[in-house]
Amino acid sequence: MESKKNGGDDATQSYEDFEPFCNWIHDEKYETLVLHLPAFKKEQLKVKIINLRTLKIFGERPLDATKRSRFHKEIAIPKDCNVKEIHAKFVGGLLHIVMPKKVSLTPQQEQTEGNEKSTILKNINGQDHQVDKLPTLPKIGSSVETIEDSRLRRLVPVTTNVAVVVAVVACLGAYIIYSYRSLYAEAG
């Protein structure tokens, strides 16, 4: 935890910044981010969508008369999620941010949706968009994945690609050495 002095009017106020524990719940209809915030109240939390692709989550609560605890998190919204349907719910110290996935559309529906998106962009005009709608949560039985598991899952294809490149380079090197030795043996 990092302690910082507030640069505002009250010079005695200090902050402890922290990183909340997060889980992802993956479902065929939803991507849900669950933040563990046991000491917070609903009024101390804010969830916003910025530029239609970034989710901004922050909260602040008092610890004592001169100290406050706070966090700030920004997460890219998955491309397959419907931004207009994102909603949040705070229950039992857990903040659930539910991101419904887009349904596949017919070409006529896609054209209609495209027209709606341009209207939304004109209305929002780059400003923050507050998310207030409360969710119906997906089943708890869905697979839960921590951020570390998600990172590991993304690391596996990269590691595999590197291993393939190393193997190709090693085989190419062995072939070159074999060819060179064959030429040297014929000349000698």
NORNOR-V303193 format. One record per backbone hydrogen bond with DSSP energy under -0.5 kcal/mol. CO is the residue of the C=O (numbers start at 1). NH is the residue of the N-H. E is the energy in kcal/mol with one decimal. If there is no record, write none. Layout:
CO;NH;E, CO;NH;E
This chain:
2;17;-2.3, 4;15;-2.6, 9;11;-1.1, 10;13;-1.3, 13;6;-2.4, 14;68;-2.0, 15;4;-2.1, 15;17;-0.6, 16;70;-2.5, 17;2;-1.2, 18;20;-0.6, 21;36;-2.7, 22;147;-0.8, 23;34;-3.1, 24;26;-0.5, 24;145;-3.3, 25;32;-2.5, 26;143;-0.6, 29;101;-3.0, 30;27;-2.2, 31;99;-2.7, 32;25;-3.0, 32;34;-0.5, 33;35;-0.5, 33;97;-2.8, 34;23;-2.2, 35;37;-0.8, 35;95;-2.6, 36;21;-0.5, 37;40;-1.4, 41;44;-1.7, 42;45;-1.6, 44;60;-1.8, 46;58;-2.3, 47;131;-1.5, 48;50;-0.5, 48;56;-3.2, 49;129;-2.5, 50;53;-1.6, 50;54;-1.9, 53;77;-3.0, 54;50;-3.2, 54;56;-0.6, 55;57;-0.5, 55;75;-2.6, 56;48;-2.9, 57;73;-3.0, 58;46;-2.6, 59;71;-2.1, 61;69;-3.1, 66;14;-2.8, 67;63;-3.0, 67;64;-1.6, 68;16;-2.7, 69;61;-2.7, 70;18;-1.9, 71;59;-1.8, 73;57;-3.3, 75;55;-3.6, 78;81;-1.7, 80;102;-3.2, 81;83;-0.9, 82;85;-1.4, 83;86;-1.2, 87;98;-2.8, 89;91;-0.6, 89;96;-3.2, 91;94;-1.7, 93;37;-3.2, 94;91;-2.5, 94;96;-0.7, 95;35;-2.5, 95;97;-0.6, 96;89;-2.3, 96;98;-0.6, 97;33;-2.4, 97;99;-0.5, 98;87;-2.0, 98;100;-0.6, 99;31;-1.8, 100;82;-3.2, 106;110;-2.4, 107;111;-1.8, 108;112;-1.9, 109;113;-2.8, 110;114;-2.3, 111;115;-1.7, 112;116;-1.8, 113;117;-2.2, 114;118;-1.6, 115;119;-1.4, 116;120;-2.3, 117;121;-2.5, 118;122;-1.8, 119;123;-2.2, 120;124;-3.0, 121;125;-2.4, 124;127;-1.7, 128;130;-0.5, 129;49;-2.7, 130;132;-0.6, 133;88;-1.4, 135;137;-0.6, 139;142;-1.3, 143;26;-1.6, 145;24;-3.3, 146;150;-2.1, 147;151;-2.4, 148;152;-2.3, 149;153;-2.5, 150;154;-1.7, 151;155;-1.6, 152;156;-1.5, 153;157;-0.6, 154;158;-0.8, 155;159;-2.6, 156;160;-2.4, 157;161;-2.5, 158;162;-2.3, 159;163;-2.3, 160;164;-2.3, 161;165;-2.3, 162;166;-2.4, 163;167;-2.3, 164;168;-2.4, 165;169;-2.5, 166;170;-2.5, 167;171;-2.5, 168;172;-2.6, 169;173;-2.5, 170;174;-2.4, 171;175;-2.3, 172;176;-2.2, 173;177;-2.3, 174;178;-2.4, 175;179;-2.7, 176;180;-2.5, 177;181;-2.5, 178;182;-2.2, 179;183;-2.2, 180;184;-2.3, 181;185;-2.5, 182;186;-1.8, 183;187;-1.9, 184;188;-1.5
